Amino acid sequence: MSKKTIVFLGGSPDQSTSYLAAREMGLHIIGFDGNPDAFAFQYADETFPISVHDDTAIKDVLAGRQIDAIYSQASDAGRMCEYELARVFHTPKPVSLASVHASMDKGYFLESLAQAGLPSHGHVKCSGKEQMLDAVKNWAFPFVVKPNDSSGSKGVLLVRDAQERDAAIADAAAISPTNTLICEQLVEGQHYSVDCFIRDHKVEFMAVSQKFMTMPPLMIPMHYVMPAEIPDELQERMRSYVERICAALDITAGPVTCDVVLSNDDVLHIIEMGARAGGNGLSLLLDRAYGVDYVPAAVALHLGETLSVDAKYQRSSALVTIVADQTGRLVSISGLNDLKIEGVIADFKCFFEEGQDVAPYTKAANALGYILLDGADNAELSKKIEQLRATVFVEIDTGRGVHKTILNTPKLSEVSAYGSK
C-alpha cells in the first residue's frame, strides 16, 4: 500500500516541526516555498520553489496526483492557498473561511472581536499610505503601524513622532501584498502568547507563555517563558475569550495561537490570532514544557484523523531567540555545545551555518536559532539564562572586522506574578 501524501505550504524553520512529525508518521512529504533553500525542505521527499501565495501554480504541479492532506503551519501566508487547494483536491477541510480571513486580515480580526462582544482596541484600516497618513494625522503618539495582511512581524513598528509615523507607513505599504495598512492604538500592559488546540469549538489543551518583545520601535516577539505565572482567574478568562472568538470564526478544531496583552487597567485584549500553530519556536517550547503531541495532532487533523492533545507533564521552560545585531556573515555562535553538555541548555536549533549572510532581527524570519531551557521554576531558569549571557556569543563578519556580541536574553527578574513589572 502506498504512503499517504501531505503537502506543506511553507518551509521556514517553524514549519520544520510539522515536516518532522509527518516523517515520523510515514507520510510522503511535498514542500512548497518561494525560497529554494527553505530550511524545512531538508525533511521533504519533494520540494518546489513556488510561493505559497500562488495556488494556481501549486495546483498545476500537483495535478493528477493523489493528495491526502494540505497544511500550512506557523505562518499566515499560506492559509488562503491551503483553503483553496483543500477544495480542489478534496482533502479534509479543518480551516474555515472566516478563520482564514481573521488570520490574514488584522482589521477583519479586530472587527470580529467586537462582533463577539470582546474588547477591541482602536484601529483604522486604509488602502495606501496617503489615505493612512490622512486618517491618523491627528492621532496621539505613540501608536502601532502594521501591514494589514503580512506575517512574521514584518513592518510592525511603534511610532513615537511624525517622522517615525511617515516612514513606518511608507514601509508598511511597501510590505503589504495588497498595499493595505492598519494603525492601532497601543495597548500597554503585559504580553502573553495563548496557544490552544481546539476540538468541537472548545479548548482541549491550552498553554500560556510570558512573552518578551524587542525594544521599540520594533515590536517582535523574542523570548518566552512557559507556563506563565498567572492567576487561575486570568487563565480562565483567556480560555473563555479564545472559545468565544473560535465560535464566532467557526473554528471547530485545530491549533490556535493568540497574541494577548493584559492592559494596565486589567482589560484582556487579543491583539492578533492565527488559526494555526504559533511561530517563533512555540511548538518546540510546548513540547519542552508539556510533552504534548501538538504538531502531530495538527498533522493528523489535516488527514481527517484524531490524535488527542494531552500534557504528559508540566515544567518551567524558556525559549531564547538567537539574533544578530549587525548585517554580515555569520562567523560563529559559540558556547552552545558546552552548555548543553553541562546540562544548562536542554536543546538548541540553529538555522544558519557559518559563512551564511545574516541580518538584524527586524522580522521573525531573521532569527538565527532558538535555545530551550528547563528549570524547577523561574528562579532556576533565571540562573541558567545568566549562564547563557556569560557564555554564548554571536560573531558576525561585517566586512569591516568581526563584531562579537553577548546573547540577547530576557530578564526573568522583571517578571512578577502577572508578568513584567
N, C-alpha and C positions, 0 to 999 in steps of 0.2 A: 504494500500500500504506500503511495507516495506521500511525502510530507505535506502538511498544510503550509500555505504561503501567506506571509504577512508583509504588508507594505508599510514602511515607516516614512513619514514626511518630515524630513529634517535629520541632520546628522551632527548636531552640536554635542559637546561633552555631556550636557544634561539629558540628551536623548540616549546616550550610550547605555544607561541602565536598562532601558526597555529592549534594546538590541540584545544585551546580555541575558535578560530574562527569557527572551524568545529563543535564544540558542539553548538555554537550559531546558526549554520546553520542546526542543527538537523541531522547531519550525524552520522553513526556508525563508530567508530574510532578503527583501529588496529595499534598498535605501535610496531616497531622493533628497538632494540638497543642491543648491546653486553653487556651493563650494566643492570643487572636485577633490579637495583634500580634507573634507569634513572629518572630524575626529572619530565619530561613531562608525564611519564606513569600514574601518578595520574589522568590525564584527559582523559584517553583512556578507551574504553569498553573492549578491549582485548589487551594483551601485550605478546610479545615473546622475550626472551633474546637471540637474534640471531644477529650477526654482520651485519651491512648494506653493508659489502663487499661480503657477501655470498648470492648472488642472487639465487643460486640453492636451498639452504635450505629454503629460504623465499618462493620460488615458490612451493616447496613441501608442506609447511604449508598451503598455500593458494589454493592449487589445488582443483578444483571443486566448488569454491566459486565465486559468482558474485562480482567483484571488479570494482568500478566506477571511482576511481582516485588513483594515486600513486604520492606522493610528498615528497621531501626532502628539508626542508627549513634551511637556515642559516649554512649549512655545505657542504663542497665539497665531503666528504667521501662517501655519498650515491648517487652521481649523476649518475655514470655508472649503478649502480643497478636500479635506477629509470628508466633510459633509456631502459634497457633490459626488466624489468618487464612490462613497459607500452606496449611493443610489444607482450609480452606473453599473457597479459590479455586484450588487445585491448582497453586500456583506452586512453583518449586524450593525445597527444604527443607534448606538447609545447617546449620540450627541444631538440635542435639539437645536433647531434653527435659532431660537431665541438665545440659547446659551452661546452659540457661535457669535451672534451679534454682540452680546454682552462682553465676551472675551476680546473681541476685535475693535469695538467701538466704545471708548471710555465714556462719551456722553450718553450713549444708549444705556450703559450700565447704571450711571448715576440717576437717570430718569426712571429706570426700573426699580431702583431702591425707593425712590419717592412714591411710586405707584404701589409698592409693597408695604408702605407705611413705616419705612425705616429711615433713620437720619441720612440726609443727603446734603453735603456742603455746597456752598455757592459755586457756580461754574457758568461758563459760556463757551459754546462751540461755534466756530466760524470756518468758512471756506476761504483760504488765502490770507496772507499776512496783512494786507491792507484793511480788510474787514475786521480782523482781530485787533489790530492797533487802534482802530476807531472804537471798538467795543469796550476795550479796557483802559482807554485814555484817562479815565477818572478813578480807576481803581487805586485803593491804598496799597502801599508796599508793606511787607513782601507778599507775593503770591506765586503760584506754580504754573509754569508753561510746559505743555506736552504736545507732541504729535498725537492726534486723536486715535490713530489706528496703527501705531507702531508697537513694538515689543522689545524686551531686553533692556529696558530703561534708557533707550536711545533718545536723546534730545530732551530729557526731563530735567528742568532747571528751576531752582528757586531764584526769582528775580527780586532785587532789592532797590533798584532805582531805574530811571527811564532808559539809561544807556543799556543796562543789562536786559531790560524788557525788550527793547527793539532788536537787539542781537539774538536773543533767545527765540523770539517769534520768527525771525527770518530763518534761523537754523531749524526750528521745528517744522516750518513749512517745506523746507528742502528735504527733510527726512520722511515726512508723511507720504505714503504711496498715493494718497488722494488729495494732497495739499489741504488737509483738514486739521485744524488746531483746536485745542481746548486749553482754557485757562481756568484754574481752580483756586479758590480761597485756601490758604494754608491752614491745615488743622494741626495745631500744636499740641503735642502730648507724647504718649508712649507708643512705640511702634511694635507690632506683633505680626507674625505670619500664622494664619489659621489654616491648617491642612487637613482635609477630611476625605473620607471615602463614603460616598452616598449610596444607599440601597433603598429603593422604593420611596424616594424623596426624603428619607431620614438619614441621619448621621449614623453610620455603622462604626466608624472609627474617627477620632479627632485628636490632633496634636497641636499644641500652641507653642510657638517659639518666640522668645525675645529677639528682636531684630535690631541690629546696629547698622546705621546708614553712613554713607560717605559724608564728609564735611561739605557744607554749602559752598558754592551754588549747586553742585551735583547732588542728586537725590537717588542714589543707587544702593540697594541692599548689599552689605559686605559680609557680615558675620551673624551667626545665630546661636542661641543657647536654648536647648530643648530638654525637658519641658520648661516653659516659662513659670516662674514662681508667682502665680496669681491666685486670688481667692476663688472659691467654688462658685460664688455668685457671678463673677465675671466670666468664668468658663462656661456656665450655663447660658449666660446672655449671648455669648459668642455662638454657642450651639443653636440657640433659638433663631438668631439672625441668619445664620447660614441656611437653616431649614426653610425659613420664610422666603429667602431670595431664590433658593433652589426650586421651591414650589412655584414661584412667580415666573421662573425661566424654564419650567418644565424639565428640570434636571432630575431624571429618575434614578440614575446610577452612574458611578464612576468617581474619579478623583476630582476634587475641587480645591483650589488654593485662593486665599483671600489676603490682601494686604489691609491691615486693620490698624487704626490709631484710636487709642482711648484718650480723648481730649482732656485738657486740664480741668474742665468742668464736668468730667465723668460721663461724657456722651461718647458712645461707641460708634465709630464711623468705619464702614467698609469702603476703603478708598478705591480699590480695584479688585477684580476677581478674574480667575480663569477657570473654565470648566475643563480642567486638565491637572496633571501633577505639577507641583511647583518646580521652578527652575532654581538657579543659584545653589545647586547641590542639596536641595531639601530632601530628595529621595534617599540620598546617601545618609543624611542625618537621621531621617526617620528609621532607617534600618539600624543605625547605631543605638538610638535612644529606646527603641521599642521592639526591634527584631520582627517587624511586620512584613507580610508578603504584599506590600503596597503596589509595587510596579508589576509583579506577576499577576496580581488581581486585575489590574487595568488592562494588561495584555489579554488575559482570559476573557474579560468582558467584551472586547472587540472581536473575539472569536465566537461569541454567543455562549460562553461558559461562565460558571460561577466559582470563584475562589474566595473564601471568606478572608476578611482582613481583621486579624486579632493580634493584640500585643502579646508577645511571648515573655516580655519583662519590661521594666522601666528603669532607666538610669540617666543620670545627668550627662549630657553630651553637648559638645560645641562644634561648630564648623567655622573655620577661619579661612577666608579667601586670600590667596596669594596674588598680589598685584605688582605691577611695575609702576614707578612714578616718573619714568623717562621713556622716550622713544629710542629704540635702538635694537641691538641684537642681544639675545639672552646669553650671558656667559655662564651663569650657574645659579642654582638655588641651593645653598649649602646648609648642611646640618640636619636635613630631614631623616636620612637613613640612621644616623647616630641616635637621634631622639626616638625613633621607632624601636631600635634595638634595646634602648634603655626603658621602654615602656611608657615614655611620656606621650608619644603620639600613638593613637590607636591605628590610624591608617592615613595615607595621603595619596592624592591623584595629581599628576602634573600633565598639562595639556600642550605644553610647548617643549621642544627639545633645544638643547644648547645650539646656538648659531641661528636659531629662527628669529625673525623680526617680531618684536613685541611693542605694545603701545600702552600708555597710561589707561587707568580704569575709568574711562568715560562712558562705557556701556558694559553690560554683563558679559558679552562675548569676549572681552579683553582679559578676563580672569586667567591667570597663569596656572591656577590649580586650587585644590582645596586640602585643608588639613582637618582631620577628625580627632577629637579628644573625648575621653570618658573620665568621669570622676564621681565620687560619692555625693558631691554637692557642688555648689558654685565656688565655695572656698577652695576645694581641691582643684577644680577647673582653673581658677584664677592663678594658682601656683604653677600649673602646667603651662598656662599662657605666658607667664613671666619667663619660663624657661625658653619658650619659643622666641620671645623678644630678645633674649640674650644670646641665642644660638643660631637662629635662622637668618640668613642674609640673602638678598636678591642683588645680583650683579648684572649690570647692563652696559654693553659697549655702545656708547653714544656717538662714536666717531671722533670724539674729542678726548677720549680716555674712558676708563672703566668706572662707572658710577656704582657704588656699593651702598645699600641702604638696609636698615633693620626692617623686619617684618612688621607691617601694619597690623595691630591686634586690638581686640576690644578690651575695654576696661571694665571687668566684672565688678570691681569695687564701686562702680557707679550705678549698679543695679540694686534696686530696692525690691520690696515685696510686690510692688506694682510696676516695676520696670525701671527706666532711667530716672535718676534723681534730677 
